[in-house]
Amino acid sequence: MAPSPGSSWLLQPTLFWCLAPIPSRSLLLPACSLPTADLREELLMAQPPVVLARCPSALGPLDSAQIEQLIHKSQEAKEFAYCPYSNFPVGAALLTLDGKIFSGCNVENASYPVGNCAERTAIQKAVSEGYKEFRAIAVTSNVKDDFIAPCGACRQVMREFGKHWYVYLTKADGTYQVKMVDELLPESFGPDDLLKN
């Protein structure tokens, strides 16, 4: 069946698909499910349009070489942190679903609320170059005894681009633990919730 006017299907070469409605700002909202024939027909008639997008968690966790590279990139980014007020440098490295890595560091400001975290710097850099599907992010600091974790604002920004992708929380020595976005921000509010009103 061909899409009805105003509807579209985005088909990409992968074994798993995510089904999600797209609001007017054209965000992909992974839901990690395959549509049945009946549901597909119903969604083809839906407004706003619906797409099938790739599901990051379907690819599984990164292998050891990918994790090592991502953490290394986050450590490199940390060295560029501009943090004269907190003296707390943070680096992040973001892996897109296409395998591209974007790094970021925290950038502080004398007007404190204007500063930006490393995770958001990396995500904003990726989005500014056309990437909105992410597989993983690694976060690094100089903290030795605890795994560094994103702040609440960064967790919400991650959630904007899906709940089912990986966050690698590290210590200064490169050891890590891995969480899913929805573990860091359970019962979250996201773009799909705006469609329920």
FIKEMAR-924762 format. One record per residue: residue number from 1; residue in three letters; x, y negated, z of N, C-alpha, C in turn. Coordinates in nm, 2 decimals. Atoms other than C-alpha are relative to their C-alpha. Layout:
BEGIN
n; res; n.u; n.v; n.w; ca.u; ca.v; ca.w; c.u; c.v; c.w
NUM; Ala; X; Y; Z; X; Y; Z; X; Y; Z
...
This chain:
BEGIN
n; res; n.u; n.v; n.w; ca.u; ca.v; ca.w; c.u; c.v; c.w
1; Met; 0.08; 0.12; 0.00; 0.00; 0.00; 0.00; 0.09; -0.12; 0.00
2; Ala; -0.07; 0.12; 0.01; 0.13; -0.34; -0.09; -0.04; -0.10; 0.11
3; Pro; 0.04; 0.10; -0.10; 0.14; -0.62; 0.17; -0.10; -0.09; -0.05
4; Ser; 0.10; 0.10; 0.03; -0.16; -0.85; 0.18; 0.07; -0.13; -0.01
5; Pro; -0.06; 0.14; 0.00; -0.10; -1.22; 0.11; 0.03; -0.05; 0.14
6; Gly; -0.04; 0.06; -0.13; 0.09; -1.38; 0.40; 0.06; 0.11; 0.09
7; Ser; -0.07; -0.11; -0.08; 0.23; -1.04; 0.52; 0.12; 0.05; -0.07
8; Ser; -0.12; -0.05; 0.07; 0.56; -0.88; 0.46; 0.06; 0.11; 0.08
9; Trp; -0.08; -0.10; -0.07; 0.78; -0.58; 0.54; 0.14; -0.02; -0.03
10; Leu; -0.15; 0.01; 0.02; 1.15; -0.61; 0.59; 0.06; 0.14; 0.02
11; Leu; -0.06; -0.13; -0.01; 1.31; -0.27; 0.51; 0.15; 0.00; -0.01
12; Gln; -0.15; 0.00; 0.00; 1.67; -0.21; 0.60; 0.05; 0.14; 0.02
13; Pro; -0.04; -0.14; -0.01; 1.88; 0.11; 0.57; 0.05; 0.04; 0.13
14; Thr; -0.04; -0.06; -0.13; 1.88; 0.27; 0.91; -0.10; 0.11; 0.04
15; Leu; 0.09; -0.11; -0.04; 1.72; 0.57; 1.08; -0.11; -0.04; 0.09
16; Phe; 0.10; 0.04; -0.09; 1.52; 0.38; 1.33; -0.05; -0.14; -0.03
17; Trp; 0.06; 0.13; 0.03; 1.29; 0.08; 1.30; -0.07; -0.05; 0.12
18; Cys; 0.07; 0.07; -0.11; 1.14; -0.17; 1.54; -0.12; -0.07; -0.07
19; Leu; 0.12; 0.06; 0.06; 0.79; -0.29; 1.47; -0.03; -0.12; 0.09
20; Ala; 0.02; 0.12; -0.08; 0.72; -0.65; 1.57; -0.07; -0.11; -0.08
21; Pro; 0.05; 0.12; 0.06; 0.50; -0.95; 1.49; 0.09; -0.11; 0.00
22; Ile; -0.09; 0.12; 0.00; 0.68; -1.26; 1.39; -0.08; -0.13; 0.01
23; Pro; 0.07; 0.13; -0.02; 0.56; -1.60; 1.52; 0.05; -0.09; -0.11
24; Ser; -0.03; 0.10; 0.11; 0.59; -1.91; 1.30; 0.15; -0.03; -0.01
25; Arg; -0.14; 0.03; 0.01; 0.96; -1.95; 1.39; 0.08; 0.11; -0.05
26; Ser; -0.07; -0.11; 0.08; 1.05; -1.62; 1.22; 0.10; 0.07; 0.09
27; Leu; -0.09; -0.08; -0.08; 1.21; -1.43; 1.51; -0.03; 0.15; -0.01
28; Leu; 0.02; -0.15; 0.00; 1.26; -1.05; 1.50; -0.02; 0.04; 0.14
29; Leu; 0.03; -0.04; -0.14; 1.11; -0.90; 1.81; 0.00; 0.16; 0.01
30; Pro; -0.01; -0.14; 0.00; 1.23; -0.54; 1.86; -0.10; 0.07; 0.10
31; Ala; 0.09; -0.07; -0.09; 0.97; -0.30; 2.00; 0.03; 0.15; 0.00
32; Cys; -0.05; -0.14; 0.00; 1.15; 0.03; 1.91; -0.11; 0.10; -0.01
33; Ser; 0.10; -0.10; 0.02; 0.86; 0.22; 1.77; -0.03; 0.02; -0.15
34; Leu; 0.04; -0.02; 0.14; 0.75; 0.37; 1.43; -0.15; -0.01; -0.01
35; Pro; 0.14; 0.02; 0.02; 0.41; 0.27; 1.30; -0.06; 0.12; -0.06
36; Thr; 0.08; -0.11; 0.06; 0.15; 0.54; 1.22; -0.05; -0.06; -0.13
37; Ala; 0.06; 0.04; 0.12; -0.02; 0.52; 0.88; -0.11; -0.10; 0.03
38; Asp; 0.11; 0.09; -0.04; -0.33; 0.37; 1.04; 0.04; -0.14; 0.05
39; Leu; -0.04; 0.12; -0.06; -0.14; 0.12; 1.24; 0.07; -0.09; -0.11
40; Arg; -0.07; 0.07; 0.11; 0.07; 0.02; 0.93; -0.10; -0.08; -0.08
41; Glu; 0.10; 0.06; 0.08; -0.25; -0.05; 0.74; -0.06; -0.12; 0.07
42; Glu; 0.06; 0.11; -0.08; -0.39; -0.26; 1.02; 0.09; -0.12; 0.01
43; Leu; -0.10; 0.11; -0.02; -0.07; -0.46; 1.06; 0.02; -0.07; -0.13
44; Leu; -0.02; 0.07; 0.12; -0.05; -0.53; 0.69; -0.11; -0.11; -0.02
45; Met; 0.10; 0.10; 0.01; -0.37; -0.73; 0.73; 0.01; -0.10; 0.11
46; Ala; -0.01; 0.08; -0.12; -0.24; -0.90; 1.05; 0.06; -0.14; -0.04
47; Gln; -0.06; 0.13; 0.00; -0.16; -1.27; 1.09; 0.05; -0.03; 0.14
48; Pro; -0.10; 0.03; 0.10; 0.11; -1.38; 1.15; 0.06; 0.13; -0.06
49; Pro; -0.06; -0.12; 0.07; 0.32; -1.14; 0.92; 0.07; 0.09; 0.10
50; Val; -0.06; -0.10; -0.08; 0.47; -0.83; 1.06; 0.12; 0.06; -0.08
51; Val; -0.12; -0.06; 0.07; 0.82; -0.69; 0.98; 0.04; 0.13; 0.08
52; Leu; -0.08; -0.11; -0.06; 1.01; -0.37; 1.05; 0.14; -0.04; 0.01
53; Ala; -0.13; 0.05; -0.02; 1.34; -0.46; 1.20; 0.08; 0.11; 0.07
54; Arg; -0.09; -0.10; -0.06; 1.64; -0.25; 1.31; 0.00; -0.01; 0.15
55; Cys; 0.01; -0.01; -0.14; 1.64; -0.13; 1.67; 0.14; 0.02; 0.06
56; Pro; -0.14; -0.01; -0.05; 1.98; -0.19; 1.85; 0.02; 0.13; 0.08
57; Ser; -0.02; -0.11; -0.09; 1.93; 0.08; 2.11; 0.00; 0.13; -0.07
58; Ala; 0.01; -0.12; 0.07; 1.86; 0.34; 1.85; 0.14; 0.04; -0.05
59; Leu; -0.13; -0.03; 0.04; 2.23; 0.32; 1.75; 0.08; 0.06; 0.12
60; Gly; -0.07; -0.05; -0.12; 2.33; 0.42; 2.11; 0.11; -0.10; 0.05
61; Pro; -0.11; 0.08; -0.06; 2.61; 0.27; 2.33; 0.12; 0.00; -0.09
62; Leu; -0.12; 0.01; 0.08; 2.93; 0.16; 2.17; 0.10; 0.11; 0.04
63; Asp; -0.10; -0.10; -0.03; 3.22; 0.40; 2.14; 0.11; -0.07; 0.08
64; Ser; -0.10; 0.06; -0.08; 3.53; 0.34; 2.35; 0.09; -0.10; -0.07
65; Ala; -0.08; 0.10; 0.08; 3.72; 0.16; 2.07; -0.08; -0.13; -0.01
66; Gln; 0.08; 0.12; 0.01; 3.43; -0.08; 2.02; -0.01; -0.08; 0.13
67; Ile; 0.00; 0.07; -0.13; 3.40; -0.15; 2.39; 0.13; -0.07; 0.03
68; Glu; -0.13; 0.06; -0.02; 3.77; -0.21; 2.42; 0.02; -0.13; -0.08
69; Gln; -0.01; 0.11; 0.08; 3.76; -0.45; 2.13; -0.09; -0.12; 0.05
70; Leu; 0.09; 0.10; -0.05; 3.46; -0.64; 2.26; 0.04; -0.07; 0.13
71; Ile; -0.05; 0.06; -0.13; 3.60; -0.68; 2.61; 0.13; -0.08; -0.03
72; His; -0.13; 0.07; 0.03; 3.94; -0.79; 2.46; -0.04; -0.14; -0.06
73; Lys; 0.04; 0.13; 0.06; 3.76; -1.06; 2.25; -0.06; -0.09; 0.11
74; Ser; 0.06; 0.09; -0.11; 3.57; -1.18; 2.56; 0.11; -0.06; 0.09
75; Gln; -0.11; 0.04; -0.08; 3.90; -1.20; 2.75; 0.08; -0.11; -0.07
76; Glu; -0.06; 0.10; 0.08; 4.05; -1.40; 2.47; -0.08; -0.13; 0.00
77; Ala; 0.09; 0.12; 0.00; 3.75; -1.64; 2.46; 0.01; -0.07; 0.14
78; Lys; 0.00; 0.06; -0.14; 3.78; -1.69; 2.84; 0.12; -0.10; 0.01
79; Glu; -0.11; 0.08; -0.01; 4.12; -1.85; 2.79; -0.02; -0.14; -0.06
80; Phe; 0.04; 0.13; 0.05; 3.95; -2.14; 2.60; -0.10; -0.07; 0.08
81; Ala; 0.11; 0.06; -0.09; 3.70; -2.21; 2.88; 0.04; -0.14; 0.04
82; Tyr; -0.02; 0.14; -0.05; 3.66; -2.58; 2.96; -0.08; -0.01; 0.13
83; Cys; 0.07; 0.00; -0.13; 3.57; -2.57; 3.33; 0.08; -0.08; 0.11
84; Pro; -0.07; 0.08; -0.09; 3.74; -2.86; 3.51; -0.07; -0.02; 0.14
85; Tyr; 0.08; 0.03; -0.12; 3.46; -2.88; 3.77; -0.01; 0.13; 0.09
86; Ser; 0.02; -0.12; -0.07; 3.40; -2.52; 3.87; 0.13; 0.08; 0.01
87; Asn; -0.13; -0.08; 0.01; 3.75; -2.38; 3.78; -0.04; 0.15; 0.00
88; Phe; 0.05; -0.14; 0.02; 3.55; -2.06; 3.69; -0.01; 0.03; -0.14
89; Pro; 0.01; -0.03; 0.14; 3.64; -1.96; 3.34; -0.08; 0.13; -0.03
90; Val; 0.07; -0.12; 0.05; 3.41; -1.71; 3.16; 0.01; 0.01; -0.15
91; Gly; 0.00; -0.03; 0.14; 3.43; -1.55; 2.82; -0.10; 0.10; -0.04
92; Ala; 0.10; -0.10; 0.05; 3.18; -1.36; 2.61; 0.03; 0.03; -0.14
93; Ala; -0.01; -0.04; 0.14; 3.19; -1.16; 2.29; -0.12; 0.08; -0.03
94; Leu; 0.13; -0.05; 0.04; 2.87; -1.08; 2.11; 0.02; 0.08; -0.13
95; Leu; 0.00; -0.09; 0.12; 2.84; -0.79; 1.86; -0.13; 0.00; -0.07
96; Thr; 0.12; -0.01; 0.07; 2.58; -0.82; 1.59; -0.03; 0.14; -0.05
97; Leu; 0.04; -0.13; 0.05; 2.39; -0.53; 1.44; 0.08; 0.04; -0.12
98; Asp; -0.08; -0.02; 0.12; 2.60; -0.58; 1.13; 0.15; 0.02; 0.03
99; Gly; -0.14; -0.02; -0.03; 2.93; -0.54; 1.32; 0.09; -0.12; 0.01
100; Lys; -0.08; 0.12; -0.01; 3.04; -0.90; 1.33; 0.00; -0.04; 0.15
101; Ile; -0.01; 0.04; -0.13; 3.17; -1.04; 1.66; 0.01; -0.15; 0.01
102; Phe; -0.01; 0.14; -0.03; 3.11; -1.39; 1.79; 0.04; -0.02; 0.14
103; Ser; -0.05; 0.03; -0.14; 3.30; -1.52; 2.10; -0.05; -0.13; 0.04
104; Gly; 0.03; 0.13; -0.06; 3.22; -1.80; 2.34; 0.06; -0.01; 0.13
105; Cys; -0.05; 0.03; -0.14; 3.34; -1.96; 2.66; -0.09; -0.10; 0.06
106; Asn; 0.08; 0.10; -0.07; 3.18; -2.18; 2.92; 0.06; -0.14; -0.03
107; Val; -0.04; 0.14; 0.03; 3.19; -2.55; 2.84; -0.07; -0.09; 0.10
108; Glu; 0.06; 0.09; -0.10; 3.13; -2.78; 3.14; -0.01; -0.14; -0.04
109; Asn; 0.02; 0.14; 0.04; 3.03; -3.14; 3.14; -0.01; -0.08; 0.13
110; Ala; 0.01; 0.08; -0.12; 3.06; -3.43; 3.39; -0.15; -0.02; 0.05
111; Ser; 0.14; 0.00; -0.03; 2.68; -3.44; 3.37; -0.04; 0.15; 0.01
112; Tyr; -0.01; -0.14; -0.02; 2.66; -3.09; 3.52; -0.11; 0.08; -0.08
113; Pro; 0.10; -0.09; 0.07; 2.32; -2.96; 3.37; 0.03; 0.01; -0.15
114; Val; -0.03; 0.00; 0.14; 2.46; -3.03; 3.02; 0.09; 0.11; -0.04
115; Gly; -0.09; -0.11; 0.03; 2.72; -2.76; 3.05; -0.06; 0.12; -0.06
116; Asn; 0.05; -0.12; 0.07; 2.69; -2.43; 2.86; 0.08; 0.12; 0.05
117; Cys; -0.06; -0.12; -0.04; 2.76; -2.08; 2.97; 0.07; 0.07; -0.12
118; Ala; -0.07; -0.08; 0.10; 2.99; -1.84; 2.77; -0.10; 0.08; -0.09
119; Glu; 0.10; -0.08; 0.07; 2.70; -1.61; 2.68; -0.08; -0.08; -0.10
120; Arg; 0.08; 0.08; 0.08; 2.49; -1.88; 2.54; 0.08; -0.07; -0.12
121; Thr; -0.08; 0.05; 0.10; 2.78; -2.03; 2.35; 0.02; 0.10; -0.11
122; Ala; -0.02; -0.10; 0.10; 2.84; -1.70; 2.17; -0.13; 0.03; -0.08
123; Ile; 0.13; -0.02; 0.06; 2.47; -1.65; 2.10; -0.04; -0.11; -0.10
124; Gln; 0.03; 0.12; 0.08; 2.42; -2.00; 1.97; 0.09; -0.01; -0.13
125; Lys; -0.09; -0.01; 0.11; 2.73; -1.96; 1.75; -0.05; 0.10; -0.11
126; Ala; 0.05; -0.10; 0.09; 2.59; -1.64; 1.60; -0.13; -0.05; -0.07
127; Val; 0.13; 0.05; 0.06; 2.24; -1.79; 1.54; 0.03; -0.11; -0.10
128; Ser; -0.03; 0.11; 0.09; 2.39; -2.10; 1.38; 0.06; 0.05; -0.13
129; Glu; -0.05; -0.05; 0.12; 2.55; -1.87; 1.12; -0.09; 0.11; -0.06
130; Gly; 0.10; -0.09; 0.06; 2.23; -1.67; 1.05; -0.02; 0.13; 0.06
131; Tyr; 0.01; -0.13; -0.06; 2.26; -1.38; 1.29; -0.10; 0.00; 0.12
132; Lys; 0.10; 0.00; -0.10; 1.96; -1.29; 1.51; -0.02; 0.14; 0.06
133; Glu; 0.02; -0.14; -0.05; 2.00; -0.91; 1.57; 0.13; 0.04; 0.06
134; Phe; -0.12; -0.03; -0.08; 2.25; -0.81; 1.84; 0.00; 0.14; 0.06
135; Arg; -0.01; -0.13; -0.05; 2.38; -0.48; 1.95; 0.06; 0.00; 0.15
136; Ala; -0.06; 0.00; -0.13; 2.59; -0.57; 2.26; 0.07; -0.14; 0.02
137; Ile; -0.08; 0.11; -0.04; 2.76; -0.85; 2.45; 0.09; 0.04; 0.12
138; Ala; -0.09; -0.02; -0.12; 3.06; -0.83; 2.69; 0.03; -0.14; 0.06
139; Val; -0.02; 0.12; -0.07; 3.11; -1.09; 2.96; 0.12; 0.02; 0.10
140; Thr; -0.13; -0.02; -0.07; 3.45; -1.15; 3.13; 0.02; -0.13; 0.09
141; Ser; -0.05; 0.11; -0.08; 3.58; -1.37; 3.42; 0.13; 0.04; 0.07
142; Asn; -0.12; -0.04; -0.08; 3.87; -1.37; 3.66; -0.03; 0.07; 0.13
143; Val; 0.04; -0.06; -0.13; 3.67; -1.21; 3.94; 0.05; 0.15; 0.00
144; Lys; -0.07; -0.13; 0.00; 3.86; -0.90; 4.05; -0.08; 0.11; 0.07
145; Asp; 0.06; -0.10; -0.09; 3.63; -0.73; 4.30; -0.15; 0.04; -0.04
146; Asp; 0.14; -0.03; 0.04; 3.29; -0.75; 4.13; -0.02; -0.02; -0.15
147; Phe; 0.03; 0.01; 0.14; 3.14; -0.71; 3.79; -0.07; -0.14; -0.02
148; Ile; 0.07; 0.13; 0.03; 3.05; -1.05; 3.64; -0.13; 0.02; -0.07
149; Ala; 0.14; -0.01; 0.06; 2.68; -1.09; 3.55; -0.05; -0.13; -0.05
150; Pro; 0.05; 0.12; 0.05; 2.50; -1.34; 3.34; -0.09; -0.07; 0.10
151; Cys; 0.09; 0.08; -0.08; 2.31; -1.62; 3.51; -0.15; 0.02; -0.06
152; Gly; 0.14; -0.02; 0.05; 1.93; -1.63; 3.48; -0.03; -0.06; -0.13
153; Ala; 0.02; 0.07; 0.12; 1.93; -1.88; 3.20; 0.05; 0.09; -0.12
154; Cys; -0.06; -0.08; 0.11; 2.16; -1.66; 2.99; -0.08; 0.13; -0.02
155; Arg; 0.08; -0.12; 0.02; 1.95; -1.35; 3.06; -0.13; -0.03; -0.08
156; Gln; 0.12; 0.03; 0.07; 1.64; -1.53; 2.93; 0.04; -0.03; -0.15
157; Val; -0.04; 0.02; 0.14; 1.83; -1.64; 2.61; 0.03; 0.13; -0.06
158; Met; -0.02; -0.13; 0.06; 1.94; -1.28; 2.56; -0.13; 0.07; -0.03
159; Arg; 0.13; -0.06; 0.02; 1.58; -1.17; 2.60; -0.07; -0.05; -0.12
160; Glu; 0.06; 0.06; 0.12; 1.48; -1.41; 2.32; 0.02; 0.09; -0.12
161; Phe; -0.04; -0.08; 0.12; 1.65; -1.17; 2.08; -0.01; 0.15; 0.03
162; Gly; 0.03; -0.14; -0.02; 1.52; -0.84; 2.22; 0.03; 0.04; 0.14
163; Lys; -0.02; -0.06; -0.13; 1.51; -0.63; 2.53; 0.09; 0.12; 0.00
164; His; -0.07; -0.13; 0.00; 1.69; -0.32; 2.41; 0.14; -0.01; -0.07
165; Trp; -0.14; 0.00; 0.04; 2.05; -0.41; 2.36; 0.09; -0.01; 0.12
166; Tyr; -0.09; -0.03; -0.11; 2.36; -0.36; 2.57; 0.08; -0.12; 0.05
167; Val; -0.08; 0.11; -0.07; 2.54; -0.60; 2.82; 0.11; 0.07; 0.08
168; Tyr; -0.12; -0.06; -0.07; 2.89; -0.50; 2.93; 0.05; -0.10; 0.10
169; Leu; -0.05; 0.08; -0.11; 2.97; -0.65; 3.27; 0.13; 0.04; 0.04
170; Thr; -0.14; -0.05; -0.02; 3.34; -0.65; 3.34; 0.06; -0.07; 0.13
171; Lys; -0.09; 0.06; -0.10; 3.60; -0.71; 3.61; 0.12; -0.06; -0.07
172; Ala; -0.12; 0.06; 0.06; 3.92; -0.90; 3.55; 0.09; 0.10; -0.06
173; Asp; -0.09; -0.10; 0.05; 4.11; -0.58; 3.49; -0.06; 0.08; -0.12
174; Gly; 0.06; -0.06; 0.11; 3.87; -0.48; 3.21; -0.09; 0.12; 0.02
175; Thr; 0.10; -0.11; -0.03; 3.67; -0.21; 3.39; -0.14; -0.06; -0.01
176; Tyr; 0.14; 0.05; 0.03; 3.30; -0.24; 3.32; -0.11; 0.09; 0.04
177; Gln; 0.12; -0.07; 0.00; 2.95; -0.13; 3.37; -0.09; -0.05; -0.10
178; Val; 0.09; 0.04; 0.11; 2.68; -0.14; 3.11; -0.14; 0.00; 0.04
179; Lys; 0.14; 0.01; -0.03; 2.32; -0.25; 3.14; -0.07; -0.04; -0.13
180; Met; 0.09; 0.05; 0.11; 2.03; -0.31; 2.90; -0.05; -0.14; 0.04
181; Val; 0.06; 0.13; -0.03; 1.89; -0.66; 2.87; -0.12; 0.01; 0.09
182; Asp; 0.12; -0.01; -0.08; 1.56; -0.54; 3.01; 0.03; 0.05; 0.14
183; Glu; -0.03; -0.03; -0.14; 1.74; -0.40; 3.32; 0.04; -0.13; 0.07
184; Leu; -0.04; 0.12; -0.06; 1.89; -0.74; 3.38; -0.11; -0.10; 0.02
185; Leu; 0.11; 0.09; -0.01; 1.56; -0.92; 3.33; -0.13; 0.08; -0.02
186; Pro; 0.12; -0.08; 0.01; 1.27; -0.68; 3.40; -0.12; -0.08; 0.00
187; Glu; 0.13; 0.07; 0.00; 0.91; -0.77; 3.35; 0.01; -0.14; -0.06
188; Ser; -0.03; 0.13; 0.05; 1.03; -1.05; 3.13; -0.10; -0.06; -0.09
189; Phe; 0.08; 0.08; 0.09; 0.86; -1.32; 2.92; 0.08; -0.02; -0.12
190; Gly; -0.07; 0.02; 0.13; 0.95; -1.34; 2.55; -0.09; -0.05; -0.11
191; Pro; 0.08; 0.06; 0.11; 0.84; -1.46; 2.21; -0.13; 0.08; -0.03
192; Asp; 0.12; -0.08; 0.03; 0.60; -1.17; 2.17; -0.12; -0.03; 0.10
193; Asp; 0.10; 0.04; -0.09; 0.41; -1.29; 2.48; -0.08; -0.12; -0.05
194; Leu; 0.07; 0.12; 0.05; 0.32; -1.61; 2.30; -0.11; 0.04; -0.09
195; Leu; 0.11; -0.05; 0.09; 0.11; -1.40; 2.06; -0.12; 0.05; 0.07
196; Lys; 0.11; -0.06; -0.08; -0.11; -1.27; 2.34; -0.11; -0.10; 0.04
197; Asn; 0.09; 0.10; -0.05; -0.28; -1.60; 2.41; -0.11; -0.02; -0.10
